[in-house]
Amino acid sequence: MKCPIATYDIEANLKARNWAIKNVDYGPANPEEENKEYWKNLADMWSVSIDDVQEMRCGNCAAFIQTPEMLDCILKGIDEETDGYAKDVQGAANLGYCELFDFKCAGERTCSAWLSGGPITKKMTKNQQNMLMMAKTEYEMEEDE
């Protein structure tokens, strides 16, 4: 597997992450804080309760990739040393790769593009690949508008 650029290039990762913050409400910045306004806005957008929307996290999104291969890419991108600190960083943030928006994503955060059915921890099925491709195409079209 070829590692996505955002797993090892911090500038590419930050560019994609910042796009997600501005365009699909990637957040909250610190999931350990209350963030009442953030959660209320998402709950209103989804027409669900705040309790329900707080369960819709990157860590259980169908675009959240945590296959062994992807985690290896993320770990190597953080620290080339096999006995280094990368596993601690990945574990603390529950990092995965957002297949929709091409950046390293923290599992406790979320966005307005959340999709049920994740995380992806094994090789994706054709149905999963097709669903993500359709969702990604939708967001790319919106970006062009």
C-alpha positions, -999 to +999 in steps of 0.1 A: +000+000+000+013+035-009+009+058+021-014+088+015+007+120+015-012+134+046+001+106+067+037+118+064+036+154+051+024+177+079+017+206+055-006+184+033-023+171+064-028+206+079-041+219+046-067+192+043-076+193+080-081+231+079-103+227+049-124+202+069-126+226+098-139+254+076-161+234+052-175+204+071-173+215+107-145+192+117-143+195+155-147+202+183-111+215+188-109+198+222-134+170+225-128+168+262-144+202+267-182+207+268-184+225+235-222+231+239-225+254+209-206+230+186-228+200+195-260+220+194-252+232+158-245+196+147-276+183+164-297+210+147-282+202+113-288+164+117-322+170+134-312+147+163-306+152+200-273+164+213-268+130+230-273+113+197-250+136+177-223+132+204-222+095+195-214+103+159-176+104+161-148+100+136-139+069+154-172+052+143-174+069+109-173+047+078-147+070+063-123+065+093-096+041+082-077+022+108-065-008+088-031-022+100-015-008+068-030+027+073-020+027+110+016+018+099+016+048+075+004+071+103+029+057+128+058+060+103+047+096+094+048+106+131+082+089+139+104+067+118+118+050+150+100+018+157+105+023+195+096+059+194+066+079+206+043+074+176+022+047+192+016+069+222+005+097+199-017+075+178-033+059+208-039+091+227-057+107+198-071+075+184-058+086+150-071+072+118-072+084+082-103+103+069-108+088+035-133+115+025-111+145+032-076+130+031-061+138+065-052+122+098-082+124+119-087+121+157-113+095+166-131+117+192-138+145+168-165+145+141-178+165+112-210+172+093-201+145+068-202+116+093-212+083+078-224+053+099-206+020+098-170+026+109-142+024+116-128+005+087-102-019+103-099-045+075-095-042+037-125-023+024-153-042+006-164-030-028-196-016-012-175+004+013-152+017-015-182+027-037-200+045-008-169+065+000-162+073-036-197+086-041-195+106-009-161+120-018-173+130-053-203+148-037-180+169-016-156+176-044-185+189-065-196+211-037-161+225-034-161+235-070-193+256-066 
